[in-house]
Amino acid sequence: PVKLFQQQLIDEGYLNEADIDRIEKELETEINQATDEAEAMPDPDPAKITDQLYAE
């Protein structure tokens, strides 16, 4: 579905291949930054795994 939508945007003149490439690179950078940030976070405390799981 994404590739079809990309092609539709190109066919209708809203974007060109360079725009698609730029957007894909920006998204890849954002995803990599978010992944690095998440992986750098400390592991959660196993003793608190059920905290806020149930309404009190």
URMOLIN-V140587 format. One record per residue. N is the residue number from 0. RES is the residue in one letter. PHI is phi in whole degrees, -180 to 180 (none if undefined). PSI is psi in degrees with one decimal (none if undefined). NEAR is the number of other C-alpha atoms within 10 Angstrom. Layout:
N_RES_PHI_PSI_NEAR + N_RES_PHI_PSI_NEAR
//
This chain:
0_P_none_-37.3_6 + 1_V_-67_-45.1_7 + 2_K_-63_-38.1_8 + 3_L_-64_-41.8_9 + 4_F_-67_-40.8_10 + 5_Q_-58_-46.2_15 + 6_Q_-65_-38.3_16 + 7_Q_-63_-42.9_13 + 8_L_-63_-38.0_15 + 9_I_-69_-47.2_15 + 10_D_-60_-36.0_11 + 11_E_-88_0.1_9 + 12_G_84_11.5_9 + 13_Y_-78_-34.1_10 + 14_L_-137_164.9_14 + 15_N_-125_177.9_14 + 16_E_-59_-37.4_12 + 17_A_-64_-38.6_9 + 18_D_-63_-44.9_12 + 19_I_-61_-46.1_15 + 20_D_-61_-43.4_11 + 21_R_-63_-44.4_11 + 22_I_-63_-44.1_12 + 23_E_-62_-40.6_12 + 24_K_-67_-40.4_12 + 25_E_-63_-43.3_12 + 26_L_-65_-41.9_12 + 27_E_-61_-41.0_12 + 28_T_-63_-46.0_12 + 29_E_-62_-43.9_12 + 30_I_-64_-43.5_12 + 31_N_-64_-40.0_12 + 32_Q_-64_-43.6_12 + 33_A_-65_-39.2_12 + 34_T_-65_-45.4_11 + 35_D_-61_-42.4_11 + 36_E_-64_-43.8_10 + 37_A_-66_-40.9_11 + 38_E_-69_-25.0_10 + 39_A_-81_-14.8_9 + 40_M_-71_149.2_8 + 41_P_-69_152.6_7 + 42_D_-65_147.4_8 + 43_P_-68_154.1_8 + 44_D_-74_117.3_7 + 45_P_-58_-27.9_7 + 46_A_-68_-18.8_7 + 47_K_-107_15.9_9 + 48_I_-62_-29.5_9 + 49_T_-97_1.3_8 + 50_D_-61_137.9_8 + 51_Q_61_21.9_8 + 52_L_-85_-35.5_8 + 53_Y_-119_150.5_6 + 54_A_-70_142.6_5 + 55_E_-108_none_4
//
